[in-house]
Amino acid sequence: MISFLVNRLFIAIMVTVTVSVIAFSLLRLSGDLAAELAGDDATEAEIAAVAKAYGLDRPLYVQYLDWAGHAVSGDLGQSIFSNEPVWEILTGAVPTTAKLAVLALSLGVGLAIPLGIVAAVFQNTWIDRCALIVAVGGQAVPNFWFGLMMILLFGVILRWTPISGQETMAHFILPTITVALTTIPQKMRITRAGMIEVLQSDYIRTAKAKGLPTRSVIFKHALRNAILPVVSLTMVNFGFLLGGTVVVETIFALNGLGFEAFQAIIRQDFPVLQSVVLFISVIYILLTLVADLINARLDPRIRLS
């Protein structure tokens, strides 16, 4: 297990460095940042002054090493737009996005896994068809349209829940349901496919032949192996939701990480944008590492591969 952990940590560090280099380079190579910051009417002298002020006149590798060195120590620079430390902007936005992601994933997993199990147990019946309709519908409906319909129905017409803000848990009801809708289909279909495959295996037939209760066969023996891909997918989904909820956060006026990234793009605030990309990438990689460790714990064969 120790060698497995060391190997995965080494891979995680290498991927983090690679992602940081690519993100930093693409942002710099996407255009003349100094000219964009100086404005359309800026003279060559003004552009040069801006480049010097932000260190953009130095070689690209020097800029990266300087930025990476400060980032490792926790110094992500300052926002060009607000002059606030980037770290304070991130720490202020992360709790909102993390809360939304945790609530949405909890709801999504809580619905997807039971639906997948039921669909597999009653394969090719009307129950299975209804579960698949839910999965297909969840994938087909755009989350921005679904969010607006939720606001219209429950916020405007029925007036059951708040439609914007983040002050109380009630403000997260509609965003949570909206985001959860996008996480249910994949997990449900993977759970269903895994359960169908496992339920047809020899050791499940043996368990049934021994007279074990159906509940024990499904939840103790079959689900343990069928759940492995869902664990990995859930961790990946969590990393995705930390940076991919910008539309939902904008619709419901949530000041989260995705919204800050969107604002940084509009304002050309590259210190904030590159820090958001780095932060999301690190979280994504760490969650993938955790998923690997959980799967290795659930299935010892993974540690030997």
C-alpha positions in Angstrom: 0.0 0.0 0.0 2.9 2.4 0.8 4.5 1.9 -2.7 1.1 2.4 -4.3 0.6 5.7 -2.3 4.1 6.9 -3.2 3.6 6.1 -6.9 0.2 8.0 -6.9 1.7 11.0 -5.1 4.6 11.2 -7.6 2.1 11.1 -10.5 -0.1 13.8 -8.8 2.9 16.1 -8.3 4.0 15.7 -11.9 0.5 16.4 -13.2 0.2 19.5 -11.0 3.5 20.9 -12.4 2.5 20.1 -15.9 -1.0 21.7 -15.6 0.5 24.8 -14.0 3.0 25.2 -16.8 0.3 24.8 -19.5 -2.2 27.1 -17.8 0.5 29.8 -17.2 1.8 29.5 -20.8 -1.6 29.5 -22.5 -2.7 32.6 -20.6 0.5 34.5 -21.6 0.4 33.2 -25.2 -3.3 34.1 -25.7 -2.3 37.7 -26.5 -0.4 40.7 -25.4 -1.5 41.0 -21.8 0.3 44.3 -21.4 -1.5 45.9 -24.4 -4.9 44.5 -23.1 -4.3 45.9 -19.7 -3.1 49.3 -21.0 -6.2 49.7 -23.2 -6.9 50.3 -26.8 -5.7 53.9 -26.9 -2.4 53.2 -25.1 0.8 54.3 -26.6 3.9 52.1 -27.0 5.5 53.8 -24.0 2.4 53.1 -21.9 2.3 49.5 -22.9 5.9 49.1 -22.1 5.4 50.7 -18.7 2.5 48.3 -17.9 4.6 45.3 -19.0 7.4 46.4 -16.7 5.1 47.1 -13.8 3.7 43.5 -14.0 6.9 41.8 -15.0 5.6 40.9 -18.4 8.7 42.1 -20.2 10.8 39.3 -18.7 11.3 35.9 -20.4 8.3 33.5 -20.1 10.2 30.9 -18.0 11.4 33.6 -15.6 7.8 34.8 -15.1 6.7 31.2 -14.5 9.4 30.4 -12.0 8.8 33.6 -10.1 5.0 33.0 -10.0 5.4 29.3 -9.1 7.9 30.1 -6.3 5.5 32.7 -4.8 2.5 30.3 -5.3 4.2 27.5 -3.4 4.7 29.8 -0.4 1.0 30.9 -0.6 1.5 34.2 -2.3 -0.7 34.3 -5.4 -0.3 38.0 -6.0 -2.9 40.8 -6.1 -5.9 41.4 -8.2 -5.4 44.0 -10.9 -9.1 45.0 -10.7 -9.5 45.3 -6.9 -5.9 45.3 -5.7 -7.0 42.6 -3.1 -4.7 39.7 -2.4 -5.8 36.8 -4.7 -5.6 34.4 -1.8 -8.3 36.4 0.0 -10.5 36.4 -3.1 -10.2 32.6 -3.4 -10.8 31.8 0.2 -13.8 34.1 0.1 -15.3 32.3 -2.9 -14.4 28.7 -2.2 -16.8 28.1 0.8 -19.8 29.0 -1.4 -18.8 26.8 -4.3 -17.7 23.9 -1.9 -21.1 24.1 -0.1 -23.0 24.0 -3.4 -20.8 21.1 -4.7 -21.2 19.0 -1.5 -24.9 19.5 -1.3 -25.4 18.8 -5.1 -23.2 15.7 -5.0 -24.9 14.4 -1.8 -28.3 14.7 -3.4 -27.1 13.3 -6.7 -25.4 10.3 -5.2 -28.3 9.7 -2.8 -30.7 9.5 -5.8 -28.4 8.0 -8.5 -27.1 4.9 -6.7 -30.6 3.7 -5.5 -32.0 4.3 -8.9 -29.1 2.4 -10.5 -29.5 -0.5 -8.1 -33.3 -0.7 -8.7 -32.9 -0.5 -12.5 -30.3 -3.3 -12.4 -32.4 -5.6 -10.2 -35.5 -5.1 -12.3 -33.7 -5.0 -15.6 -35.8 -4.7 -18.7 -39.0 -3.9 -16.8 -41.0 -0.7 -16.6 -39.1 0.3 -13.5 -35.8 0.0 -15.5 -37.3 2.1 -18.3 -38.5 4.8 -15.9 -35.1 5.0 -14.3 -33.4 5.3 -17.8 -35.9 8.1 -18.7 -34.8 10.0 -15.7 -31.1 9.6 -16.7 -31.7 10.6 -20.3 -33.8 13.5 -19.3 -31.2 14.7 -16.8 -28.6 14.7 -19.5 -30.8 16.4 -22.1 -32.0 19.3 -20.0 -29.5 22.3 -20.0 -28.8 23.4 -16.4 -29.3 27.1 -17.1 -32.8 26.4 -18.5 -33.7 24.1 -15.7 -32.4 26.7 -13.1 -34.5 29.4 -14.7 -37.6 27.2 -14.7 -36.9 26.4 -11.0 -36.7 30.1 -10.2 -39.9 30.8 -12.2 -41.9 28.0 -10.5 -40.7 27.8 -6.9 -39.4 31.4 -6.5 -41.7 33.6 -8.5 -45.0 31.7 -8.8 -45.1 29.6 -5.6 -42.7 31.8 -3.6 -41.5 28.8 -1.6 -37.7 29.5 -1.7 -35.4 32.5 -2.3 -34.2 32.9 -5.8 -30.8 34.6 -5.3 -28.2 35.2 -2.6 -26.3 32.9 -0.2 -27.2 34.0 3.3 -29.1 30.9 4.4 -29.4 27.2 3.5 -32.7 28.0 1.9 -30.9 30.0 -0.7 -29.0 26.8 -1.7 -32.1 24.7 -2.3 -32.8 25.6 -6.0 -29.0 25.8 -7.0 -28.5 22.4 -5.3 -31.3 20.7 -7.2 -30.2 22.4 -10.5 -26.6 21.2 -10.2 -27.6 17.7 -8.9 -29.7 17.1 -12.0 -26.5 17.1 -14.1 -24.7 14.6 -11.7 -27.4 12.0 -11.5 -27.5 10.5 -15.0 -23.9 9.3 -15.2 -23.8 7.8 -11.8 -27.1 6.1 -12.2 -26.1 4.5 -15.5 -22.7 3.5 -14.3 -24.2 2.0 -11.1 -26.8 0.1 -13.2 -24.2 -1.2 -15.7 -21.9 -2.3 -12.9 -24.7 -4.0 -10.9 -25.9 -5.9 -14.0 -22.4 -7.2 -14.7 -21.7 -8.1 -11.1 -25.1 -9.8 -10.6 -24.3 -12.1 -13.5 -21.0 -13.2 -12.0 -20.3 -16.6 -10.6 -19.7 -15.6 -7.0 -23.1 -13.9 -6.9 -24.7 -17.1 -8.2 -22.9 -19.0 -5.5 -24.1 -16.6 -2.8 -27.7 -17.0 -4.0 -27.3 -20.8 -4.1 -26.2 -20.7 -0.5 -29.5 -19.2 0.4 -28.2 -15.7 1.4 -30.9 -13.0 1.7 -31.4 -11.0 -1.5 -30.6 -7.8 0.4 -27.3 -9.2 1.6 -26.4 -10.4 -1.9 -27.2 -7.0 -3.4 -25.7 -4.6 -0.9 -22.9 -6.6 0.8 -21.6 -8.6 -2.2 -22.6 -7.0 -5.5 -22.6 -3.3 -4.6 -19.1 -3.4 -3.1 -17.6 -4.2 -6.5 -20.1 -2.3 -8.7 -19.6 1.0 -6.7 -15.9 1.3 -7.6 -16.4 3.4 -10.8 -19.0 5.5 -9.0 -16.4 6.5 -6.4 -14.0 7.7 -9.0 -16.7 9.5 -10.9 -17.9 11.2 -7.8 -14.5 12.6 -6.9 -14.0 13.8 -10.5 -17.5 15.4 -10.4 -16.6 17.2 -7.2 -13.5 18.7 -8.8 -15.5 19.6 -11.9 -18.2 21.3 -9.8 -15.6 23.5 -8.0 -14.9 25.2 -11.3 -17.8 24.3 -13.5 -20.8 25.9 -11.7 -20.2 29.4 -13.1 -23.6 29.4 -15.0 -25.6 28.2 -11.9 -23.7 30.6 -9.6 -24.5 33.5 -12.0 -28.2 32.6 -12.3 -28.7 32.4 -8.6 -26.2 35.3 -7.7 -23.8 33.1 -5.7 -20.4 34.6 -5.2 -18.4 31.4 -5.7 -15.3 30.2 -7.4 -16.8 29.8 -10.9 -18.3 33.3 -10.7 -14.9 34.8 -9.7 -13.3 33.1 -12.7 -15.9 34.5 -15.0 -15.4 38.0 -13.6 -11.6 37.6 -14.0 -12.0 36.8 -17.7 -14.2 39.8 -18.3 -11.9 42.1 -16.3 -8.7 40.6 -17.8 -7.6 40.0 -14.2 -4.9 37.4 -15.1 -3.5 37.0 -11.5 -6.9 35.9 -10.3 -7.7 33.7 -13.4 -4.4 31.8 -13.3 -4.7 31.3 -9.6 -8.3 30.0 -10.0 -7.1 27.6 -12.7 -4.2 26.4 -10.5 -6.4 26.0 -7.4 -9.1 24.0 -9.3 -6.4 21.8 -10.9 -4.8 21.0 -7.6 -8.1 20.1 -6.0 -9.1 18.0 -9.0 -5.8 16.1 -8.8 -6.1 15.6 -5.1 -9.6 14.3 -5.4 -8.5 11.9 -8.1 -5.7 10.7 -5.7 -8.3 10.2 -3.0 -10.5 8.2 -5.4 -7.5 5.9 -6.3 -6.8 5.3 -2.6 -10.5 4.6 -1.8 -10.7 2.2 -4.7 -7.5 0.5 -3.7 -8.9 0.1 -0.2 -12.1 -1.4 -1.5 -10.4 -3.7 -4.1 -6.9 -4.9 -3.1 -6.3 -6.0 -6.7 -5.8 -2.4 -7.7 -2.8 -2.1 -5.3 -1.1 -4.9 -7.2 -1.7 -3.4 -10.7 
